[in-house]
Amino acid sequence: MPLTFAFTGEIEKAQYYLYKGQELVSEKPLSANTTLINLSDGIYDLYLFVTTQYGQDSKLVHFYVIGTPTIVGATSLLAFSIAIGSLIYIKKHKQPKH
């Protein structure tokens, strides 16, 4: 399963935690998009934490794996944007009206 995310600003730190029920299946730092492999059938929760120069943000995604590699029921694809960074960028670069 691809783990893809986008953000505003340079990543200072990124990490994900993957749970199947209450069991921690995987915990890894991230420096770029990656692929989650060897997932057995079941319900998963993925917690993604990202820090940039604009601040911190996190995202929780629930998804199901049924008959690997078919994945259904993802609540969202991890097209992930840090809103804090976007707002700060827009505010800093907003042109005054004349």
Contacts in CASP RR format, 6 or more apart in sequence:
PFRMAT RR
TARGET T0000
AUTHOR 0000-0000-0000
METHOD contacts of the structure
MODEL  1
MPLTFAFTGEIEKAQYYLYKGQELVSEKPLSANTTLINLSDGIYDLYLFV
TTQYGQDSKLVHFYVIGTPTIVGATSLLAFSIAIGSLIYIKKHKQPKH
1 35 0 8 1.000
1 36 0 8 1.000
1 39 0 8 1.000
1 63 0 8 1.000
1 65 0 8 1.000
1 69 0 8 1.000
1 71 0 8 1.000
2 33 0 8 1.000
2 34 0 8 1.000
2 35 0 8 1.000
2 36 0 8 1.000
3 16 0 8 1.000
3 30 0 8 1.000
3 33 0 8 1.000
3 34 0 8 1.000
3 35 0 8 1.000
3 36 0 8 1.000
3 46 0 8 1.000
3 48 0 8 1.000
3 78 0 8 1.000
4 33 0 8 1.000
4 77 0 8 1.000
4 78 0 8 1.000
4 79 0 8 1.000
5 14 0 8 1.000
5 30 0 8 1.000
5 33 0 8 1.000
5 48 0 8 1.000
5 50 0 8 1.000
5 59 0 8 1.000
5 78 0 8 1.000
5 79 0 8 1.000
5 80 0 8 1.000
6 79 0 8 1.000
6 80 0 8 1.000
6 81 0 8 1.000
7 50 0 8 1.000
7 52 0 8 1.000
7 57 0 8 1.000
7 80 0 8 1.000
7 81 0 8 1.000
7 82 0 8 1.000
8 52 0 8 1.000
8 54 0 8 1.000
8 81 0 8 1.000
8 82 0 8 1.000
8 85 0 8 1.000
8 86 0 8 1.000
8 89 0 8 1.000
9 52 0 8 1.000
9 53 0 8 1.000
9 54 0 8 1.000
9 82 0 8 1.000
9 85 0 8 1.000
9 89 0 8 1.000
10 52 0 8 1.000
10 53 0 8 1.000
11 30 0 8 1.000
11 31 0 8 1.000
11 50 0 8 1.000
11 51 0 8 1.000
11 52 0 8 1.000
12 51 0 8 1.000
12 52 0 8 1.000
12 53 0 8 1.000
13 29 0 8 1.000
13 49 0 8 1.000
13 50 0 8 1.000
13 51 0 8 1.000
14 29 0 8 1.000
14 30 0 8 1.000
14 31 0 8 1.000
14 48 0 8 1.000
14 49 0 8 1.000
14 50 0 8 1.000
14 51 0 8 1.000
15 27 0 8 1.000
15 28 0 8 1.000
15 29 0 8 1.000
15 30 0 8 1.000
15 48 0 8 1.000
15 49 0 8 1.000
16 26 0 8 1.000
16 27 0 8 1.000
16 28 0 8 1.000
16 30 0 8 1.000
16 46 0 8 1.000
16 47 0 8 1.000
16 48 0 8 1.000
16 49 0 8 1.000
17 24 0 8 1.000
17 26 0 8 1.000
17 27 0 8 1.000
17 46 0 8 1.000
17 47 0 8 1.000
18 24 0 8 1.000
18 25 0 8 1.000
18 26 0 8 1.000
18 27 0 8 1.000
18 36 0 8 1.000
18 44 0 8 1.000
18 45 0 8 1.000
18 46 0 8 1.000
18 47 0 8 1.000
19 25 0 8 1.000
19 44 0 8 1.000
19 45 0 8 1.000
19 46 0 8 1.000
19 47 0 8 1.000
20 40 0 8 1.000
20 42 0 8 1.000
20 43 0 8 1.000
20 44 0 8 1.000
21 43 0 8 1.000
21 44 0 8 1.000
21 45 0 8 1.000
25 39 0 8 1.000
25 44 0 8 1.000
26 36 0 8 1.000
28 34 0 8 1.000
30 48 0 8 1.000
36 46 0 8 1.000
39 65 0 8 1.000
39 68 0 8 1.000
40 65 0 8 1.000
40 68 0 8 1.000
41 65 0 8 1.000
41 66 0 8 1.000
41 67 0 8 1.000
41 68 0 8 1.000
42 64 0 8 1.000
42 65 0 8 1.000
42 66 0 8 1.000
43 62 0 8 1.000
43 63 0 8 1.000
43 64 0 8 1.000
44 62 0 8 1.000
44 63 0 8 1.000
44 64 0 8 1.000
44 65 0 8 1.000
45 60 0 8 1.000
45 61 0 8 1.000
45 62 0 8 1.000
46 60 0 8 1.000
46 61 0 8 1.000
46 62 0 8 1.000
46 63 0 8 1.000
46 78 0 8 1.000
47 58 0 8 1.000
47 59 0 8 1.000
47 60 0 8 1.000
48 58 0 8 1.000
48 59 0 8 1.000
48 60 0 8 1.000
48 61 0 8 1.000
48 78 0 8 1.000
48 80 0 8 1.000
49 56 0 8 1.000
49 57 0 8 1.000
49 58 0 8 1.000
50 56 0 8 1.000
50 57 0 8 1.000
50 58 0 8 1.000
50 80 0 8 1.000
50 82 0 8 1.000
52 82 0 8 1.000
52 85 0 8 1.000
54 82 0 8 1.000
54 84 0 8 1.000
54 85 0 8 1.000
54 86 0 8 1.000
54 88 0 8 1.000
54 89 0 8 1.000
55 82 0 8 1.000
55 84 0 8 1.000
55 85 0 8 1.000
56 84 0 8 1.000
57 80 0 8 1.000
57 82 0 8 1.000
57 83 0 8 1.000
57 84 0 8 1.000
59 76 0 8 1.000
59 78 0 8 1.000
59 80 0 8 1.000
61 74 0 8 1.000
61 75 0 8 1.000
61 76 0 8 1.000
61 78 0 8 1.000
62 73 0 8 1.000
62 74 0 8 1.000
62 75 0 8 1.000
63 71 0 8 1.000
63 73 0 8 1.000
63 74 0 8 1.000
63 75 0 8 1.000
64 71 0 8 1.000
64 72 0 8 1.000
64 73 0 8 1.000
64 74 0 8 1.000
65 71 0 8 1.000
66 72 0 8 1.000
END
